[in-house]
């Protein structure tokens, strides 16, 4: 058994994985956990580590499962090839990715990091620059701004902040 690479349709990695697994194929989709601002609140979401790609384990002998149904599976674009040969992926690479994901030491990619410069873009304080301090629950974040020549921390909705590059 060898790992190969499947190219999926845009944002259909999970759909392709589910449909391939329902057909009896062994698949692996490494995920990245990110913090995003949605509807003014910080939420955690999972995205494909390699957008539009997933790993599939296939056999090469006569007793192995047929490769033909793969490209007609919902969510799948094609099997990645180099010329006419399918692209083989090292078993060690897949095992390392699986071990890293299962270890739970992979940090969540945060939308804002403490100490990052931000600008308020909504509300009464619109246009004021500050420093992101911390997330204060799901619906609020703490930002340090300067008001009347003194540092003041204010709680605002995450959707009202923009990063200053």
LINWOKA-V931215 format. One record per residue. OMEGA is omega in radians with two decimals (NA if undefined). Layout:
omega=[OMEGA & OMEGA]
This chain:
omega=[-3.08 & 3.08 & 3.09 & -3.07 & 3.09 & 3.05 & -3.07 & 3.02 & -3.09 & 3.11 & -3.13 & -3.10 & -3.10 & 3.09 & 3.14 & 3.14 & -3.12 & -3.12 & 3.10 & 3.14 & 3.08 & 3.11 & 3.07 & 3.11 & 3.06 & -3.09 & 3.05 & 3.12 & 3.11 & -3.09 & 3.08 & -3.13 & -3.09 & 3.02 & -3.12 & 3.06 & 3.11 & -3.14 & 3.06 & -3.13 & 3.07 & 3.12 & 3.07 & 3.09 & 3.11 & 3.12 & 3.10 & 3.10 & 3.06 & -3.09 & 3.10 & 3.11 & 2.96 & -3.10 & 3.09 & -3.11 & -3.07 & 3.06 & -3.09 & -3.07 & 3.13 & -3.12 & -3.10 & 3.14 & -3.12 & 3.12 & -3.02 & -3.09 & -3.03 & -3.03 & 3.09 & 3.11 & 3.13 & 3.14 & -3.11 & 3.05 & -3.14 & 2.98 & -3.11 & -3.14 & 2.97 & -3.01 & 3.11 & -3.12 & 3.06 & -3.12 & 3.12 & 3.13 & -3.13 & 3.08 & 3.14 & 3.12 & -3.14 & 3.11 & 3.11 & 3.11 & 3.12 & 3.14 & 3.14 & -3.12 & -3.12 & -3.10 & -3.14 & 3.08 & 3.13 & -3.08 & 3.05 & 3.11 & -3.05 & 3.10 & 3.11 & 3.10 & 3.13 & -3.13 & -3.12 & 3.11 & -3.13 & 3.07 & 3.07 & -3.06 & 3.13 & 3.03 & -3.07 & -3.10 & -3.10 & 3.12 & -3.12 & 3.09 & 3.13 & 3.14 & 3.12 & 3.14 & -3.09 & 3.02 & -3.12 & -3.08 & -3.08 & -2.99 & -3.08 & 2.98 & 3.13 & -3.13 & 3.10 & 3.10 & 3.09 & -3.13 & -3.11 & 3.11 & 3.10 & 3.07 & -3.13 & 3.06 & 3.14 & 3.08 & -3.14 & 3.07 & -3.13 & 3.14 & -3.13 & 3.14 & 2.99 & 3.09 & 3.03 & -3.10 & NA]
